[in-house]
Amino acid sequence: MELVLGEFTLERHPRTMGAIALLVLISTGFVSGSGALTGTEKIRGVVGQSVTVECRYDQIYKDYMKKWCRGDLSIGCSTVVSTDQPRTGRILMADNKTQRILSVTVNNLKKSDEGLYQCVMERLIYVPNKRFTISLEVSEGSGALTGPEKVRGAVGQSVTVECRYDLRYRDYVKKWCRGDPYVGCSAVVSTDQPRSERITMTDYKTRGILSVTMDNLRKSDEGLYQCMIERTMLIPNERFTISLEVSEGSGALTGPEKVRGAVGQSVTVECRYDPKYKDYVKKWCRGDPHVGCSTVVSTDQP
């Protein structure tokens, strides 16, 4: 994956011319030392969905006690489930002795599930247990709903946030809510009620874009928001969390600090500028401003 930096620039020489419920597993491949216990070093899941981890073991461990524990071996590992107690809350263990695969499924993933885990083969008291360490990473997006992670606006001005969604959600109810998803998120506007005092929502169904504009920004507007697609009662809603920062500076040029897209799809970036720059040349360039930024398109070559 490549991280690219881009920036909008305003050339200060006035001109007369106007201007996805997908489960993602990222694997570094099965690795091992002795070959007696192997698995995937890094697993990625999505909030609200499920993830299954598999560890393969040698025939000699077929009838051994197996455990799934959480923590770093160097500071201690706390047992979550085992072959003696294969279910606890949202976590289920299964031991396929024929194929010699120990599988652990974590349902309804939470961000707090993220961390280090271990598959453990419990051996004799005087022989160290066999272990394989796995890192679980939990993201808040499935690719079905994406947008900028952080947006910056200025007091008194407007900011527009665009979230892109999979077209299968075209006719679903969408909401723009405020708050942390783990402690509660209060709906501000929705496709059923698309307008409030200073906030307007527009759903471009043919393009799969949910657009929210917040006018006359206040410092108190700063905080966490979410684009949300409301699904059935038994299926977790799709959510994408966005941080809004409101500055008290000039606000002459503002926009999202970070934008996320998906391979093969499109992404749109919006920067808002002070009307005094209406007839200036604008550029979209690529690179770090400290080492040089190469123009990609401009209002002269759009």
N, C-alpha and C positions, 0 to 999 in steps of 0.2 A: 504494500500500500504506500502511496506517495502523498506526502503532505505538501500542499502548495500554498504560498502566500500571494495575495493579490491586494491591490489597493486602488481606490478611486483618487484621481488627482484633478484639481481645478487649475488650469493654466491661466494665470492672471493677466491676460491680454484681451481686453474686450473685443468682440467681433460683431459685425453687423448681422451675421447669419444666426438664426436661432438654432437653437439646437435642432411492516408487512408484516394469522397466527402461525408464524414460522419459527421453528426451532432451529437455532444456529449452533452448530458444533464446530469449533475451530480446533484442529488437532495438529500437534507437532509430530505425530506419528507414534506408533508403539515403540517404546524404548525400554531397555532393561539393562541390568548389570549381569546377573547370573542367568537370566532367562527363566528363573523359577517363578517370578511375579512381574507381569508387565501391564502397561496401561497407557492412557493418554495423559501427557503431562499438563495440558491446559484445556479446559472445557469452558465454553461460553454458552450461557442461557439468557433468556429474556424474562423480565419481570412479568408475573402472572401466568407464565407458561411452565412447561416441565422440561427437565433435562435428565438423561440417563447416562450414567458412568459405568463403563465395563472394565474390569480387571481380569486378566487371564492368568491362570496359575498352573504350576506343574502338577502332574499326576500324584506326586507324593503328598500333596496337600488336600487331596480329594475329601478326606474325612476330618480335616482339621476344623476347629472353630475359626470363623472368619468375622472380621469386624470392619465397620466403616466409622472412622473417628475423625474428629475435627481438631485441627491445631497443628502447630509446628512440633516435630519430634523433639527438637532441642529444648522446648519449654513445656512439653506435655501435650498429649492428644486425648481428648475426651470422647468416649464411645457414644455414637448416635444410634446405630442399629447394629445387630449382629445376627449370625445364623440362629442363635438361641432366641433372640427377640428381633424378628425381621421387620417389624413395623412400629413406627412412632410418629404420630402427627401426620405430617406431609411427606414422610420419607419411608420408602419401602425397599427392602433388600431381597434378592432372589439368587440362589446358588444352583447353577446348572452344572451338576457334577459330571454329566456325560460329556459336555463340551468344555468343561473346566473354565466356566466363566462366572465371575461374581459380578452381578449388576445391581446398581443402586439408582433408584429413581427419586428425584426431588420434585414434588408437585407444587404448583402455585408459588413459583419462585419469588423471593423477596430480595431487595438489594442487600439486606443484612445477611443473606446466605453466602455472600461472597467471601472467599478466603481459601485457606489451605486445608485439604482433607487427606486421609490416608486409607488405602486398602491394607488390611493387616491379616496375616496368617499367624494365629497364636500357636506358638510351639511350646516345647517343654520349659519348665521353670528356669532351668540353667542355660537355655539356648535362646539368644535374642530372637524376637519375633521378626518375621519377614514383612517388609513394608514397602509400599509404593506411594509416593506423594503426588497429589493432584491439586492444581490450582483451579478454582471455580470463579469465573468472572460473570457477573450478572449485569446486563445492559438494560436500558429502559426503552429501547426501540427495537422493533422487529423488522424494520425496513418497509412495513406496510404504512407507516406514518412517520414522516421525517420533517425536519425544519431546522432553523438556526438554534444553536444551543444558548447563545447570548446575543441580546439586542440592546443597542444603546440609543437613547433619545435625549432630547434637551428640554428643560422646563419651558412650557409655553408653546412648544411645537408639537408635531404629530409623529407617530411611528407606525409603520405597517409591518405586520408579521405574516409570513406565508408558510403554511404547513401543506406538504404534498401527501396525498393518500392514494392507496391502491384503488383502482376504479371499482373493485367489488364492493366498496363502501360508499359508492355514489349516492345511494338513497337512504343511508343511515343518518340518524340525528347526530350532529356534531356540536361540540360545546367548546367554549373558551372559558376556562375556570382559573381561579386564583388560589394558590396555596401549594403546600408540599403534599405530594400524593400519599405520603405515609401517615400524615396527620389529618388529612381532609382537604378537599379542593372545592371551593364554592363557585358555582356557575355564574358568569358575568353576562355573557350573551350566548345564544345558541341558534341553530338554523330554524328553530321554532320561534325564537324571540331574538331576531338579529340586531336589534338596536337598543342601546341604553343611553344614558345622558351624554357620554363622550366617546362611546365605543360602538363601532359598526362591524358586523360580520358579513362577508359575502362568500357564498359557496359556488365555485366554478366547477360544476359537476362534469362537464365534458373534458376538462383538463385535469381533474383531480386535485384542485387547489382550494384550500380553505384560507381566506384572507381576513385578517383582523386589523382594523385601524383604530388607534387610540389617539384622540385629539386633545389639544390643550394639556399636555402632560404636566403632572405635578410630581414633586419629589416623593410624595406618599404613594405614587403608583409603582415605585420600585419594588421588585420582589420576584418570586417564582410564579409562573403561569403554566398552563397546559393546554395544548390542543388535544381534544379528546373525541373519540368516536364511540358512541354508545351502542354496545352490542346487547345480546340477550342476557337475561338474568343469570344464566348459568355459565356464561363465558365472560372472562374479565374484559373490561373496556380497553381499547387501544389508546395509549397515551404518549405524548411527547412533551417533555418538560423544557421550558424556556426561561432563562433568567433575563429580566428587564432591568437595565441600569439607567437611571435618569440623572444627567449631569446638569449643573447650573452654570456651565460655561457658555461659550458663544453659540454653540450648536450650529455653526455655519455649514458643517458637513458631518452627517451621522449615518450610521448603518449597523448591520449585524457584525459582531467581531468574529464569529465562527459560524460557518454554514456547512451542513452535512448533506450529501447526496448519495445516490445508489448507482452502481455500475449499470450502464445502459439506459438510465433515466435522465431527466433534465433537472437543472437547478436554476433558480432565478435569484439574483441578489439585487436589492434595492438600496440606494443611498439617497438620502434627502439633503438638499442644499438650500441655503438662504436665497431668497428671490433676487438678491443683488447680483448673484452669479448666473442669472438666467441666460445671458448671451455669451458666457465664457465657453471656451473649449473645455470639454470634459474627457477624461481618458480612463480606461481600465487597463492597468498594467500588471505584469506578473513579476514577483520577486520581492526581496527584502529591501525596504527603502534605504537601509544603511549601506547596502552593497550594490544597489542598482536595481531599477525597476523597468522592465521592457514593455512598451506599449503593445497591447493586443488589439484593441479596438478603441475608437474615439468618436466624438460627434462628427468629425470630418470624414472618418472611415468607419462607419458603424457596423 
